[in-house]
Amino acid sequence: MDQYAALNARHFSGDRLAAFMTLEGRKIVVLAEDGHEDLELWVPYYRLIEAGAEVVLAGHEKRIYSSKHSYPCEVDMKAADLKSKDFDAVVIPGGVAGPDRMRQHKEILAFVRSMNDARKIVASICHAAWVPISAGIVKGRQMTSYASVRDDCINAGADWVDKDCVVDGNLITSRFPDDLPAFCHAIVASLTK
């Protein structure tokens, strides 16, 4: 047994592996759009897979999207085919252009709204706060976002706070890539309640 196999056997076996795979049976969708922030899409994507969830990528069309750093992201589904009954959470990555484009597609907003109506997790980070704002689900709720989106949150009726991660019921929000550990932890913790 080589050193890496021994390390994996020691850290990822038995009860430790079972505790690590807390989201088995859960299905999560991560939204993509041209201009999304790479880290804010891929870190939650892989963290949720690591925790045992089935993770689906979706966009307004079934095609390859280009991130703000020009990396490709091929989606599995188009948003019009998403049904809230089939998912436990939706993750919306930031990047200025990505969420600005997402909020212009009625099928994305309808899906986010239906996830909220079903009290399923809606998680947005950075500029992605624009999507739940445009879906009309933030009024009277506490949230955070990238600082330049603060006024948009307040104007939509939210109580904006400057924290790494804010959980208000089924709504989970964070500010920027440095907050990804807290953001991903909150998603996993909310899905294991």
Summary of the structure (lengths in Angstrom):
residues: 193
radius of gyration: 16.6
end to end distance: 37.5
largest distance: 59.3
contacts: 681
relative contact order: 0.15
helix: 45%
strand: 21%
